[in-house]
Amino acid sequence: MDTLTQKVLGMFEHWRKETLDLHELFEAGGNDADARLAVFDTVERLVREGFLEERGNDFYALTEAGKRAAQEIKVSVNDEDSQ
């Protein structure tokens, strides 16, 4: 899984929220306009792949598959931190 996808999925844990709006998700790309466009493309792909679901008004939530993927990222990061 690419780094940007990991960052987008990890934003839900970072913000400790069930749903995030697109502007919060843009934080995964920082302040760079091209990076924010890449975040938008990643969010759209994650919706198509079933990891995120649209909740209306630019809000998104993790699906069950997204929650599992985010948990795997968290476990992977924690494993790396303990080494």
KOLZA-782997 format. One line per field, with one value per residue: residue number from 0; x negated, y negated, z negated of N, C-alpha, C, O in turn. Coordinates in nm, 2 decimals, decimal comma, always signed. Atoms other than C-alpha are relative to their C-alpha. Layout:
n <- [NUM  ...]
n.xx <- [X  ...]
n.yy <- [Y  ...]
n.zz <- [Z  ...]
ca.xx <- [X  ...]
ca.yy <- [Y  ...]
ca.zz <- [Z  ...]
c.xx <- [X  ...]
c.yy <- [Y  ...]
c.zz <- [Z  ...]
o.xx <- [X  ...]
o.yy <- [Y  ...]
o.zz <- [Z  ...]
! end
This chain:
n <- [0  1  2  3  4  5  6  7  8  9  10  11  12  13  14  15  16  17  18  19  20  21  22  23  24  25  26  27  28  29  30  31  32  33  34  35  36  37  38  39  40  41  42  43  44  45  46  47  48  49  50  51  52  53  54  55  56  57  58  59  60  61  62  63  64  65  66  67  68  69  70  71  72  73  74  75  76  77  78  79  80  81  82]
n.xx <- [-0,09  +0,09  +0,01  -0,11  -0,12  +0,01  -0,03  -0,15  -0,07  +0,05  -0,06  -0,12  +0,06  +0,06  -0,10  -0,09  -0,14  -0,07  -0,01  +0,09  -0,04  +0,11  +0,10  +0,09  +0,08  +0,11  +0,12  +0,10  +0,08  +0,07  -0,05  +0,03  -0,12  +0,01  -0,02  -0,14  -0,07  +0,03  -0,08  -0,14  +0,00  +0,01  -0,13  -0,10  +0,03  -0,04  -0,15  -0,03  +0,05  -0,08  +0,06  -0,07  -0,13  -0,04  -0,11  -0,06  +0,07  +0,15  +0,03  +0,04  +0,02  +0,06  -0,09  +0,06  +0,12  +0,09  +0,04  +0,10  +0,12  +0,06  +0,05  +0,12  +0,11  +0,04  +0,08  +0,12  +0,08  +0,04  +0,11  +0,12  +0,04  +0,06  +0,13]
n.yy <- [+0,12  +0,12  +0,09  +0,10  -0,08  -0,03  +0,13  +0,03  -0,09  +0,03  +0,13  -0,03  -0,02  +0,12  +0,09  -0,07  +0,03  -0,10  +0,06  +0,11  +0,07  +0,00  +0,09  -0,07  -0,10  +0,07  +0,01  -0,11  +0,05  +0,12  +0,13  +0,00  -0,02  -0,13  -0,11  +0,00  -0,07  -0,14  -0,05  -0,01  -0,12  -0,12  -0,01  -0,05  -0,14  -0,07  -0,01  -0,11  -0,12  -0,05  +0,02  +0,12  +0,03  +0,14  +0,03  +0,12  +0,13  -0,02  -0,08  -0,14  -0,09  -0,12  -0,12  -0,10  -0,03  +0,12  -0,01  -0,11  +0,05  +0,10  -0,07  -0,06  +0,10  +0,04  -0,11  +0,00  +0,12  -0,03  -0,10  +0,07  +0,08  -0,08  -0,06]
n.zz <- [+0,00  -0,01  +0,12  +0,00  +0,04  +0,15  +0,07  -0,01  +0,09  +0,14  +0,05  +0,09  +0,13  +0,04  +0,04  +0,09  -0,04  -0,08  -0,13  -0,03  -0,12  -0,10  +0,05  +0,10  -0,07  -0,07  +0,09  -0,03  -0,11  +0,03  -0,06  -0,14  -0,08  -0,07  +0,10  +0,04  -0,11  +0,01  +0,11  -0,06  -0,08  +0,09  +0,06  -0,10  -0,02  +0,11  +0,00  -0,11  +0,04  +0,11  +0,12  +0,06  -0,05  +0,01  +0,09  -0,04  +0,03  +0,00  +0,11  -0,03  +0,12  -0,03  -0,01  +0,07  -0,06  +0,03  +0,14  +0,01  -0,07  +0,08  +0,11  -0,05  -0,01  +0,13  +0,06  -0,07  +0,05  +0,13  -0,01  -0,04  +0,11  +0,11  -0,04]
ca.xx <- [+0,00  -0,15  -0,24  +0,04  +0,31  +0,17  +0,18  +0,54  +0,66  +0,45  +0,62  +0,93  +0,71  +0,52  +0,83  +1,01  +1,33  +1,58  +1,62  +1,38  +1,45  +1,23  +1,05  +0,93  +0,82  +0,62  +0,39  +0,24  +0,10  -0,03  -0,01  -0,13  +0,15  +0,03  +0,02  +0,37  +0,49  +0,32  +0,51  +0,84  +0,75  +0,66  +0,99  +1,19  +1,00  +1,06  +1,43  +1,43  +1,23  +1,47  +1,24  +1,42  +1,78  +1,92  +2,15  +2,25  +2,12  +1,76  +1,77  +1,61  +1,61  +1,41  +1,60  +1,54  +1,27  +1,12  +1,12  +0,93  +0,68  +0,63  +0,58  +0,32  +0,13  +0,14  +0,01  -0,26  -0,37  -0,38  -0,59  -0,84  -0,85  -0,94  -1,24]
ca.yy <- [+0,00  -0,34  -0,60  -0,85  -0,58  -0,49  -0,86  -0,90  -0,59  -0,69  -1,04  -0,88  -0,76  -1,08  -1,29  -1,03  -1,07  -0,84  -1,08  -1,33  -1,60  -1,64  -1,94  -1,73  -1,46  -1,71  -1,74  -1,41  -1,60  -1,90  -2,25  -2,15  -2,19  -1,89  -1,68  -1,78  -1,68  -1,35  -1,31  -1,38  -1,12  -0,87  -0,94  -0,88  -0,55  -0,44  -0,50  -0,29  -0,02  +0,00  -0,13  -0,47  -0,56  -0,90  -1,05  -1,36  -1,72  -1,61  -1,38  -1,03  -0,74  -0,42  -0,10  +0,22  +0,30  -0,05  +0,01  +0,34  +0,17  -0,12  +0,12  +0,31  -0,01  -0,10  +0,24  +0,22  -0,13  -0,01  +0,29  +0,06  -0,17  +0,12  +0,22]
ca.zz <- [+0,00  +0,10  -0,16  -0,06  -0,09  -0,44  -0,54  -0,42  -0,60  -0,91  -0,93  -1,09  -1,38  -1,39  -1,42  -1,63  -1,43  -1,26  -0,96  -0,81  -0,56  -0,25  -0,40  -0,70  -0,46  -0,26  -0,56  -0,45  -0,15  -0,34  -0,19  +0,16  +0,42  +0,62  +0,31  +0,22  +0,57  +0,52  +0,19  +0,37  +0,63  +0,35  +0,17  +0,49  +0,55  +0,20  +0,24  +0,57  +0,40  +0,10  -0,17  -0,22  -0,18  -0,10  -0,36  -0,17  -0,17  -0,12  -0,43  -0,42  -0,66  -0,67  -0,56  -0,74  -0,49  -0,54  -0,92  -0,88  -0,64  -0,88  -1,17  -0,97  -0,90  -1,27  -1,37  -1,10  -1,22  -1,58  -1,48  -1,31  -1,61  -1,85  -1,64]
c.xx <- [-0,09  +0,02  +0,12  +0,13  -0,01  +0,03  +0,14  +0,07  -0,04  +0,06  +0,12  -0,05  -0,06  +0,10  +0,10  +0,15  +0,05  +0,00  -0,10  +0,05  -0,13  -0,11  -0,09  -0,09  -0,11  -0,12  -0,10  -0,09  -0,08  +0,06  -0,02  +0,13  +0,00  +0,02  +0,14  +0,09  -0,02  +0,08  +0,14  +0,01  +0,00  +0,14  +0,10  -0,03  +0,04  +0,15  +0,03  -0,04  +0,07  -0,07  +0,06  +0,14  +0,03  +0,12  +0,07  -0,08  -0,15  -0,04  -0,02  -0,01  -0,07  +0,11  -0,07  -0,14  -0,11  -0,05  -0,11  -0,13  -0,07  -0,06  -0,13  -0,12  -0,04  -0,09  -0,14  -0,09  -0,05  -0,11  -0,13  -0,05  -0,07  -0,13  -0,12]
c.yy <- [-0,12  -0,09  -0,09  +0,07  +0,03  -0,13  -0,03  +0,09  -0,03  -0,13  +0,02  +0,02  -0,13  -0,10  +0,06  -0,03  +0,11  -0,05  -0,12  -0,07  -0,01  -0,09  +0,06  +0,10  -0,06  -0,02  +0,11  -0,04  -0,12  -0,12  +0,00  +0,03  +0,13  +0,11  +0,01  +0,06  +0,15  +0,06  +0,01  +0,12  +0,13  +0,02  +0,06  +0,15  +0,08  +0,02  +0,11  +0,14  +0,05  -0,02  -0,13  +0,00  -0,15  -0,02  -0,13  -0,12  +0,01  +0,07  +0,14  +0,08  +0,13  +0,11  +0,10  +0,04  -0,11  +0,01  +0,10  -0,05  -0,10  +0,07  +0,07  -0,10  -0,04  +0,11  +0,00  -0,12  +0,03  +0,10  -0,07  -0,09  +0,08  +0,06  -0,10]
c.zz <- [+0,00  -0,12  -0,01  -0,04  -0,15  -0,08  +0,00  -0,10  -0,15  -0,06  -0,09  -0,14  -0,06  -0,06  -0,10  +0,03  +0,09  +0,15  +0,01  +0,13  +0,09  -0,04  -0,11  +0,07  +0,08  -0,08  +0,03  +0,11  -0,04  +0,07  +0,15  +0,08  +0,08  -0,09  -0,04  +0,12  +0,00  -0,11  +0,05  +0,09  -0,08  -0,07  +0,10  +0,03  -0,11  -0,01  +0,11  -0,05  -0,13  -0,14  -0,07  +0,06  -0,01  -0,09  +0,03  -0,04  -0,03  -0,13  +0,04  -0,13  +0,05  +0,01  -0,09  +0,05  -0,03  -0,15  -0,02  +0,06  -0,09  -0,13  +0,03  +0,01  -0,14  -0,07  +0,07  -0,05  -0,14  +0,00  +0,03  -0,11  -0,11  +0,04  -0,03]
o.xx <- [-0,18  +0,12  +0,18  +0,21  +0,09  +0,09  +0,20  +0,16  +0,05  +0,05  +0,14  +0,01  -0,04  +0,07  +0,18  +0,23  -0,03  -0,01  -0,12  +0,09  -0,24  -0,23  -0,21  -0,20  -0,21  -0,23  -0,22  -0,20  -0,16  +0,17  +0,02  +0,20  +0,10  +0,09  +0,20  +0,19  +0,07  +0,13  +0,21  +0,11  +0,07  +0,18  +0,18  +0,06  +0,09  +0,19  +0,11  +0,03  +0,05  -0,02  +0,05  +0,16  +0,00  +0,21  +0,15  -0,15  -0,20  -0,16  +0,05  -0,05  -0,05  +0,20  -0,17  -0,24  -0,22  -0,17  -0,21  -0,24  -0,19  -0,17  -0,23  -0,23  -0,17  -0,19  -0,24  -0,21  -0,17  -0,20  -0,24  -0,18  -0,16  -0,20  -0,23]
o.yy <- [-0,13  -0,08  -0,11  +0,02  +0,02  -0,12  -0,07  +0,04  -0,02  -0,15  -0,06  -0,02  -0,16  -0,16  -0,01  -0,06  +0,18  +0,03  -0,19  -0,01  +0,01  -0,06  +0,03  +0,12  +0,00  -0,03  +0,09  +0,02  -0,17  -0,12  -0,10  +0,12  +0,20  +0,21  +0,12  +0,13  +0,22  +0,18  +0,12  +0,20  +0,23  +0,14  +0,15  +0,23  +0,19  +0,12  +0,20  +0,23  +0,17  +0,04  -0,14  +0,05  -0,21  +0,07  -0,17  -0,12  -0,05  +0,06  +0,20  +0,02  +0,17  +0,11  +0,08  +0,07  -0,08  -0,02  +0,09  -0,02  -0,10  +0,02  +0,07  -0,07  -0,05  +0,07  +0,02  -0,10  +0,00  +0,09  -0,03  -0,10  +0,03  +0,12  -0,06]
o.zz <- [-0,08  -0,19  -0,12  -0,12  -0,22  -0,18  -0,10  -0,17  -0,24  -0,18  -0,18  -0,24  -0,17  -0,17  -0,17  -0,06  +0,16  +0,24  -0,09  +0,22  +0,04  -0,02  -0,11  +0,04  +0,10  -0,02  +0,00  +0,12  +0,04  +0,11  +0,21  +0,06  +0,08  -0,05  -0,06  +0,09  +0,03  -0,10  +0,02  +0,08  -0,05  -0,08  +0,06  +0,05  -0,09  -0,06  +0,08  -0,02  -0,17  -0,23  -0,20  +0,17  -0,11  -0,09  -0,04  -0,15  -0,12  -0,17  +0,13  -0,23  +0,17  -0,08  -0,15  -0,02  -0,05  -0,17  -0,09  +0,00  -0,11  -0,18  -0,05  -0,02  -0,16  -0,13  +0,00  -0,07  -0,17  -0,09  -0,02  -0,13  -0,18  -0,04  +0,00]
! end
